[in-house]
Amino acid sequence: MGSLSIWHWIIVIAVVLLLFGRGKISDLMGDVAQGIKAFKKGMQDDDTTAEKKPSEPVKSIDHNATPSTAARSDVGSKAV
């Protein structure tokens, strides 16, 4: 009862073909294939533009090494 026999699969495939038809399924698979091709082409275009782009210098934020000597008066108090 847990596994599907060959007859179950035949009935499922027949119902899917009746609902969607052969043309719609093949059109759908063609659309999926075109989407995959477009995705791969886009990924290749990103790689080639990254290689052609001159490398920009890395921007960094200078850290102030000396700590502030002024004590904060609002630490631990509740604002009213």
C-alpha positions, 0 to 999 in steps of 0.5 A: 500500500505504501509504494506505487505500482506501474498502474498507478503511474500510468493513471497519473501520467494519463491524467496529466496528459489529459489535463495539460495535453502534449503541446503544453507540456513540451512548450513548458519544458522548452520555456524551462530550457530557455530560462536555464540557457538565459541564466547560464549566459547571464552568469558568463556575462557577469564573469566577463564584465568582472574580469574586464573591469579594472580593480578599484582600490580597497576603501577602508575606514580609519580607526581612531586608536586613542579612546575618548577621555570624556566620560559619558554622563548618560550611561546607566541613567534613564531619560525622562 
